[in-house]
Amino acid sequence: MEIYDFYDNSFILRRTRLFQLASSLIESATYSKEDSKIVKDNLCDLLQRIKLRDIIVSCGSINDGNNTKEQVYSEQPAVREKGCGKRLKGGKEKA
């Protein structure tokens, strides 16, 4: 799992506006099977385009000059603390 850290408030504003737009689109499309299929197909297409663009950007092929301050942190694996030399006993050994 990755944790994203954004330094500007424009991310929250942009997310809120997109969420409201998507919610109203979904609400309108749920009343018709045809509209639901159109919305689903288009959303899937947009998601694939965004993922493809992210791959191209991460490879360095696109540089639009937009420097966003984003850091990605990966979770560290759990390890025992240094100096713990005792063997951990199992459930049956404790009794």
C-alpha positions in Angstrom: 0.0 0.0 0.0 1.3 3.5 -0.9 0.5 6.7 1.0 0.3 9.9 -1.0 1.2 13.2 0.7 0.1 16.4 -1.0 1.3 19.9 0.1 -1.3 22.0 -1.5 -5.0 22.5 -0.8 -5.9 22.5 -4.5 -5.9 18.7 -4.5 -8.8 18.6 -2.1 -10.7 21.2 -4.0 -10.1 19.4 -7.3 -11.1 16.1 -5.8 -14.3 17.5 -4.3 -15.4 19.0 -7.7 -14.6 15.8 -9.6 -16.5 13.8 -6.9 -19.6 16.0 -7.2 -19.5 15.8 -11.0 -19.1 12.0 -11.0 -21.9 11.7 -8.4 -24.4 13.7 -10.4 -23.4 11.8 -13.6 -23.9 8.4 -11.9 -27.2 9.6 -10.3 -28.5 10.6 -13.7 -27.4 7.4 -15.5 -28.8 4.9 -13.0 -32.4 5.4 -14.3 -31.6 3.8 -17.7 -29.7 0.7 -18.6 -28.4 2.3 -21.8 -27.2 5.4 -20.0 -25.6 3.2 -17.3 -23.7 1.3 -20.0 -22.5 4.5 -21.7 -21.3 6.0 -18.4 -19.6 2.7 -17.4 -17.8 2.3 -20.8 -16.6 5.9 -20.8 -15.4 5.8 -17.2 -13.5 2.6 -17.9 -11.9 4.2 -21.0 -11.0 7.4 -19.0 -9.4 5.3 -16.3 -7.3 3.4 -18.8 -6.2 6.6 -20.4 -5.2 8.1 -17.1 -3.3 5.0 -16.1 -1.5 5.0 -19.4 -0.6 8.7 -19.1 0.7 8.0 -15.6 3.0 5.2 -17.0 4.2 7.5 -19.7 4.9 10.4 -17.3 6.7 8.1 -14.9 9.0 7.0 -17.7 9.9 10.7 -18.4 8.3 10.9 -21.9 6.0 13.8 -21.0 7.1 16.9 -19.2 4.4 19.6 -19.2 6.3 21.8 -16.7 3.7 21.2 -14.0 5.7 20.5 -10.9 3.4 19.1 -8.3 4.8 18.5 -4.8 3.9 14.8 -4.3 5.7 12.3 -2.3 5.0 8.6 -2.2 5.8 6.6 0.9 5.8 2.8 0.9 5.1 0.8 4.1 8.1 -0.8 5.7 7.9 -4.5 6.5 7.5 -5.3 10.2 10.8 -6.4 11.9 11.7 -7.3 15.4 13.4 -4.6 17.5 17.2 -4.6 17.7 18.5 -6.2 20.8 15.7 -8.7 21.2 17.7 -11.9 21.5 15.1 -14.1 23.2 13.3 -16.8 21.3 9.5 -16.1 21.1 7.5 -18.9 22.6 4.5 -20.4 21.0 1.0 -20.6 22.5 1.5 -24.2 23.9 4.9 -23.4 25.3 3.7 -20.5 27.4 1.6 -22.7 29.7 
